[in-house]
């Protein structure tokens, strides 16, 4: 065999070896997922969201809220149980209306330690791929209010390091799947006597885009400073990430006309991103009131006044 032929054969063998090695490094499916980028501007007082019964699957409850509020929200929040798929059809409908999906994924029927260990990766990859396929901004939280004892993944029920490991695993998996259109919302409960120190659950700024704080006005004595002020200061001692009031409302027992005005004024004073209103009816004591603005002319008027000065981001 001539030296030139030997050289050609050697080059061919080398190319085949490189190709086989590259193939072994590729994920299942043969090619790495195409990365989809989509971010949201962290501009203060530029987000208005709502939680509505029946949305998803339907969009009409959001349209009804828009009519009552006098302005269309730009976030629609909903809770997604573990193993539920991403509501892609609802996301597309929301996007056509200029509204950003905001999903709180709750691990009620999952092992949080198992999530951190990768036991649910098949489900999470499927979810991430669906979010990536949507191609537009999505706000996602996981295990909201973990610093409070209300849920199985919360304070006194689960070690904080286990939660942190699961959070980091989920964020890393989504990024590896190319779903870089996610705004990651780390959501805590507003400080109370039964909540734990938020730093214990902090996964680090590289795993968080925004910080969410959930808090409500229950009684006449409640003010923005009393409900949110201490927690916002705690967050800002921990990180420079922007803050969203991710679940809030003013109950009738608090005095809606005055206190809704106080909520919007405090939002502007503390320069938070905005708020997500829990527009649902509950009738079970002071902590479960009728939060819907549609059920009170005073609430509706105050809400319209509060949002009149907002310049909302549109995706």
PyMOL commands that set and color helices and strands:
alter all, ss='L'
color gray80, all
select helices_A, chain A and resi 3-25+60-69+88-96+112-117+121-134+160-176+198-201+205-207+224-238+252-254+256-269+293-295+297-307
alter helices_A, ss='H'
color red, helices_A
select strands_A, chain A and resi 36-37+47-51+75-81+100-106+138-142+179-180+182-189+210-214+242-248+274-278
alter strands_A, ss='S'
color yellow, strands_A
deselect
rebuild
show_as cartoon
